[in-house]
Amino acid sequence: MINRILISLLVLVNPLCLLQAQTIRFEGKEFEISKVKASVVQLNGEEVLRLERDLENFPFEKGVDEPTFVKLRDFDLENGTVEVKVLSRLLPDAAAFARGFIGLAFRINPDNSGYESIYIRPTNGRADDQIRRNHSVQYYSYPNYKFDRLRKEFPELYETYAYMGLDEWITIRIEFKDKSAKLFLNDREQPSLLVKEMLGSTTSGSVGLWLDIGTEGFFKELKVMQY
């Protein structure tokens, strides 16, 4: 009888344990890890957070513009400003379409099934091709409005050009309120991207440090301010 009780308890407890999210601490904040490999490393003499997409457990075939991020644990923000410094490099085995994808996600719901995001493609910022340059900055809304659908249905509305490059620190600041968002790069007074109508259904949620396939991404100095 005792053995049966113990087995029953293990069956009940183990699924709960499996649901516990992996976490990492950085700059005094705790982050939940979603579909990325995360570590705190030294870069040029300072401590930074390093991320790359976990292709072993979440391969390219699963899609792009996915919840590949670390997000603040037990955090909820409706309207506010999020700022972080990012640096991206291409991994040695990065595919030809890799662009150094790196950015922020916000209003992430508890199970990561919905959120808003703005990210950058640093390789495009200095490309010789004008069309690639026009795709330097990207907004998307998960899960229904990824970059490919937006580019087809709303050409030029949710992406734009900005001057940037790989292997350099870029300050990303997103100000969002209700259905609108603005992206500012490198403390410039004017926004690089204006999103007048965000397309997601989440109205509040956590904040995430995001990247995608082929990127070795570094983050530091995350700041979050609530309106």
Protein Blocks (a to p, Z undefined) as FASTA:
>chain_A
ZZmmmmmmmmmmmmmmmmpccdddeehiacddehiacddddeehiacddddddfklmcfk
noghiabdcddehiacfbdcddddddddddfklcfkbgoiacddehiafkopaccddddd
fklmmccbfklmmmmbccdddfklcfklmmmmmghklgccddddehiacddddddehjbc
cddeehiabdfbdcfbdcbfbfbdcddddddehiacddehiacddZZ
